[in-house]
């Protein structure tokens, strides 16, 4: 895998494409993406609600 992504390797072009996308602004940081997803779900903290055991009385 290391050889594949090294300069001249079979997958080196993928890294070059990713770098070009980043430099051209065709990239959103993961925290921004997750923030948008959480806002859509109505869960801004990102924490999962506690699991409920249907077999346990509350």
C-alpha positions as CSV (number, residue, x, y, z in Angstrom):
1,X,0.0,0.0,0.0
2,X,2.8,2.4,0.8
3,X,4.4,1.7,-2.5
4,X,1.1,2.2,-4.3
5,X,0.7,5.7,-2.9
6,X,4.3,6.7,-3.2
7,X,5.3,9.0,-6.0
8,X,5.2,7.0,-9.2
9,X,3.1,4.3,-7.6
10,X,-0.1,2.9,-9.1
11,X,-2.4,5.0,-6.8
12,X,-0.3,8.1,-6.6
13,X,-2.7,9.8,-9.0
14,X,-5.5,9.6,-6.4
15,X,-3.4,11.7,-4.0
16,X,-2.7,14.2,-6.7
17,X,-6.4,14.5,-7.5
18,X,-7.2,15.0,-3.8
19,X,-4.6,17.7,-3.5
20,X,-5.9,19.4,-6.6
21,X,-9.4,19.3,-5.3
22,X,-8.3,20.7,-1.9
23,X,-6.3,23.5,-3.5
24,X,-9.2,24.4,-5.9
25,X,-11.7,24.6,-3.0
26,X,-13.7,21.5,-4.0
27,X,-13.4,20.2,-0.5
28,X,-15.3,20.5,2.8
29,X,-13.6,19.7,6.1
30,X,-15.2,16.7,7.8
31,X,-16.2,18.7,10.8
32,X,-18.3,21.0,8.6
33,X,-20.0,18.0,6.9
34,X,-20.8,16.4,10.2
35,X,-22.1,19.7,11.6
36,X,-24.5,19.9,8.7
37,X,-25.6,16.3,9.2
38,X,-26.2,16.8,12.9
39,X,-28.2,20.0,12.2
40,X,-30.5,18.1,9.8
41,X,-31.0,15.4,12.4
42,X,-31.7,17.9,15.1
43,X,-28.8,16.7,17.2
44,X,-26.2,19.5,17.4
45,X,-24.1,17.9,20.1
46,X,-23.5,14.8,17.9
47,X,-24.1,12.5,20.9
48,X,-26.3,9.5,20.5
49,X,-29.4,9.4,22.7
50,X,-29.2,6.7,25.4
51,X,-30.3,3.3,24.3
52,X,-33.5,2.0,25.7
53,X,-33.9,-1.6,26.7
54,X,-37.4,-2.6,25.8
55,X,-37.2,-5.6,28.3
56,X,-36.3,-3.5,31.3
57,X,-38.9,-1.7,33.3
58,X,-38.2,2.0,33.8
